[in-house]
Amino acid sequence: MKGISITGLILLAVSALLFYLTTDFTVEKITISHVMGVMAGIGIGLIIGGMIGYVSKGSAIKAEQQRKEFKQLQKDKEELEKQAAVIAQREAELEYKKNPQI
């Protein structure tokens, strides 16, 4: 997001420089082509920003889903380890009952 903002500021500065070089900031020299250029720049910026936002949001959603799956797998692993420990303890008790000499 910071990179996009910096790029936007750089492009804004370049456009202000070009506008200054072509019109000297006088209202009499502003023509319809300047207005069309500004509108085209805004449109292109919105299109590019929308695409970048869509891709970024998709990546964030996928990353969050992977984190949730990983946490669920960790919980499942802990439950299986607890079950394995209980089973091993029960088997040890049964083995002791069969051979109390050990």
CORUR-V526907 format. One record per backbone hydrogen bond with DSSP energy under -0.5 kcal/mol. CO is the residue of the C=O (numbers start at 0). NH is the residue of the N-H. If there is no record, write none. Layout:
<<CO,NH> <CO,NH>>
This chain:
<<0,4> <1,5> <2,6> <3,7> <4,8> <5,9> <6,10> <7,11> <8,12> <9,13> <10,14> <11,15> <12,16> <13,17> <14,18> <15,19> <16,20> <17,21> <18,22> <19,23> <22,25> <25,28> <26,29> <30,33> <30,34> <31,35> <32,36> <33,37> <34,38> <35,39> <36,40> <37,41> <38,42> <39,43> <40,44> <41,45> <42,46> <43,47> <44,48> <45,49> <46,50> <47,51> <48,52> <49,53> <50,54> <51,55> <52,56> <53,57> <54,58> <55,59> <56,60> <57,61> <58,62> <59,63> <60,64> <61,65> <62,66> <63,67> <64,68> <65,69> <66,70> <67,71> <68,72> <69,73> <70,74> <71,75> <72,76> <73,77> <74,78> <75,79> <76,80> <77,81> <78,82> <79,83> <80,84> <81,85> <82,86> <83,87> <84,88> <85,89> <86,90> <87,91> <88,92> <89,93> <90,94> <91,95> <92,96> <93,97> <94,98> <98,101>>
